[in-house]
Amino acid sequence: MRESQDVPPPASGRGLGGGLAQPFKPRATARAKELRNAAPIAERLLWQQLRGRKLGFKFSRQMPIGPYFADFLCRELRLMIELDGESHDHSVQYDSRRDDYCRSRGYRILRFSNADVMENLEGVVSHVQATLAQAHPQPLPPAGGE
């Protein structure tokens, strides 16, 4: 019987022995957890609208994309949602670099202020829904009338 340490690590997404082995790349889960726990109220409110596939797609919070973290991420559609607080005025260059990095990797970014969420949550959710519908159009009803 082989020792467990002799078993090669599973290839990404393919289980034991499937495909080419890729080096393990640890995710920054501890940092993501810190960010989730310290989330501002606006982020928590929007999360209540996005979680559990309430809009038809899975969103995750504080997901790493390279060296950055997306506030909310729909991996299936490569859509990021970013909320900007008061500190955004001081981090415009950082946000610009992060946006450029993520766009260069195929992500689309929706950006709202915390005030938008706090004052017009329904409008923010409607905008997200419209973007989701454009990114993934609904099938047309069958032709032929009733």
LORO-485488 format. One record per residue (C-alpha): x, y negated, z; residue number from 0. Coordinates in nm, 4 decimals. Each point is the difference from the previous one (the first is absolute). Layout:
X, Y, Z, NUM
...
END
This chain:
0.0000, 0.0000, 0.0000, 0
0.1298, -0.3459, -0.0874, 1
0.0541, -0.2635, 0.2615, 2
-0.2368, -0.2969, -0.0364, 3
0.2946, -0.2338, -0.0555, 4
0.0924, 0.1998, -0.3142, 5
-0.3352, -0.0774, -0.1616, 6
0.0340, -0.2936, -0.2387, 7
-0.2182, -0.3027, 0.0701, 8
-0.3181, -0.0164, -0.2057, 9
0.0131, -0.2028, -0.3181, 10
-0.2088, -0.3125, 0.0110, 11
-0.3676, 0.0944, -0.0222, 12
0.0613, 0.3551, -0.1229, 13
0.0356, 0.2145, 0.3116, 14
0.2775, 0.2533, 0.0529, 15
0.2108, 0.0776, -0.3019, 16
-0.2062, -0.1990, -0.2508, 17
0.1842, -0.2349, -0.2323, 18
0.3301, -0.1737, 0.0474, 19
0.1044, -0.0824, 0.3522, 20
0.0253, -0.3715, 0.0684, 21
0.1835, -0.1532, 0.2919, 22
-0.2192, -0.0701, 0.2995, 23
-0.0710, -0.3707, 0.0340, 24
-0.1381, -0.0846, 0.3435, 25
-0.2845, -0.2497, 0.0122, 26
0.0000, -0.2960, 0.2324, 27
-0.2962, 0.1301, 0.1984, 28
0.1107, -0.1477, 0.3334, 29
0.0154, -0.3502, -0.1506, 30
-0.3344, 0.0532, -0.1760, 31
-0.1573, 0.1012, 0.3312, 32
0.1395, -0.3133, 0.1680, 33
-0.1480, -0.2147, -0.2755, 34
-0.3400, 0.1723, 0.0254, 35
-0.0076, -0.0425, 0.3780, 36
0.0884, -0.3696, -0.0293, 37
-0.2501, -0.0689, -0.2789, 38
-0.1806, -0.3342, 0.0167, 39
-0.3775, -0.0039, 0.0379, 40
-0.0528, -0.0794, -0.3690, 41
0.1966, 0.3089, -0.0993, 42
-0.2013, 0.2156, 0.2387, 43
-0.3281, -0.1365, -0.1385, 44
0.0973, 0.0678, -0.3603, 45
0.1240, 0.3477, 0.0944, 46
-0.3488, 0.0826, 0.1308, 47
-0.1301, -0.0696, -0.3525, 48
0.2723, 0.1962, -0.1828, 49
0.0472, 0.3079, 0.2178, 50
-0.1603, 0.3355, -0.0626, 51
-0.0420, -0.0562, -0.3748, 52
-0.2839, -0.2441, 0.0695, 53
0.0733, -0.1696, -0.3339, 54
0.0478, 0.3289, -0.1838, 55
0.3815, 0.0138, 0.0215, 56
0.2437, 0.0922, 0.2730, 57
0.1892, -0.2888, 0.1564, 58
0.2833, 0.0295, 0.2494, 59
0.1351, -0.2643, 0.2372, 60
0.3580, -0.1237, 0.0241, 61
0.1377, 0.2285, -0.2672, 62
0.3679, -0.0270, -0.0917, 63
0.0857, -0.0895, -0.3582, 64
0.3754, -0.0012, -0.0214, 65
0.1280, -0.2335, 0.2710, 66
-0.3398, -0.1728, 0.0386, 67
-0.3351, 0.0842, 0.1595, 68
-0.3379, -0.0508, -0.1676, 69
-0.2756, -0.1125, 0.2364, 70
-0.2422, 0.2274, -0.1879, 71
0.0805, 0.2357, -0.2835, 72
-0.2115, 0.2040, -0.2386, 73
0.2595, 0.2370, -0.1429, 74
-0.2373, 0.1453, -0.2585, 75
-0.0453, -0.3386, -0.1695, 76
0.3371, -0.1468, 0.1035, 77
-0.1864, -0.2892, 0.1614, 78
0.1346, -0.1946, 0.2965, 79
-0.2035, -0.2374, 0.2144, 80
0.1981, -0.2565, 0.1961, 81
-0.1327, -0.2300, 0.2715, 82
0.1849, -0.3217, 0.0674, 83
-0.0087, -0.1574, 0.3439, 84
0.1240, -0.3367, 0.1169, 85
0.3597, 0.1204, -0.0293, 86
-0.0452, 0.0460, -0.3771, 87
0.0958, -0.3650, -0.0542, 88
0.3436, 0.0832, 0.1407, 89
0.0480, 0.3204, -0.1994, 90
-0.0934, -0.1003, -0.3553, 91
0.3405, 0.1001, -0.1415, 92
-0.0037, 0.3345, 0.1822, 93
-0.3541, 0.0738, -0.1217, 94
0.0990, -0.0967, -0.3537, 95
0.2960, 0.2423, 0.0052, 96
-0.2203, 0.2747, 0.1436, 97
-0.2714, -0.0612, -0.2603, 98
0.2564, 0.0047, -0.2832, 99
0.1446, 0.3266, 0.1338, 100
-0.3411, 0.1670, 0.0291, 101
-0.1259, -0.1262, -0.3373, 102
0.3171, 0.1296, -0.1650, 103
-0.1016, 0.3434, 0.1311, 104
-0.3499, -0.0221, -0.1458, 105
-0.2003, -0.1310, 0.2958, 106
-0.2761, -0.2573, -0.0341, 107
-0.0333, -0.2370, 0.2950, 108
-0.3069, -0.1708, 0.1430, 109
0.0824, -0.2712, 0.2506, 110
-0.2417, -0.1569, 0.2481, 111
0.0516, -0.2246, 0.2982, 112
-0.0999, 0.1094, 0.3487, 113
-0.2418, -0.2956, -0.0075, 114
-0.1654, 0.1416, -0.3151, 115
-0.0658, 0.3255, 0.1837, 116
-0.1189, -0.1670, 0.3192, 117
-0.2279, -0.2499, -0.1754, 118
-0.1183, 0.2010, -0.3010, 119
0.0538, 0.3729, 0.0526, 120
-0.2839, 0.0882, -0.2395, 121
0.1572, -0.2110, -0.2751, 122
0.3405, 0.1617, 0.0507, 123
-0.1526, 0.3489, -0.0113, 124
-0.1987, -0.0940, -0.3138, 125
0.3221, -0.1157, -0.1673, 126
0.1716, 0.3276, 0.0939, 127
-0.2985, 0.1988, -0.1330, 128
0.0086, -0.1907, -0.3306, 129
0.3727, 0.0699, -0.0317, 130
-0.0546, 0.3691, 0.0729, 131
-0.2752, 0.0154, -0.2631, 132
0.2320, -0.1568, -0.2602, 133
0.2874, 0.2278, 0.0902, 134
-0.2179, 0.3089, -0.0128, 135
-0.3133, -0.0649, -0.2081, 136
-0.3097, 0.1968, 0.0853, 137
-0.1192, 0.2495, -0.2648, 138
-0.2681, -0.1306, -0.2344, 139
-0.3509, 0.1428, 0.0375, 140
-0.0934, 0.2608, -0.2637, 141
-0.1219, -0.1454, -0.3303, 142
-0.3430, 0.0760, -0.1354, 143
-0.2431, -0.1764, 0.2332, 144
-0.2620, 0.1625, 0.2175, 145
END
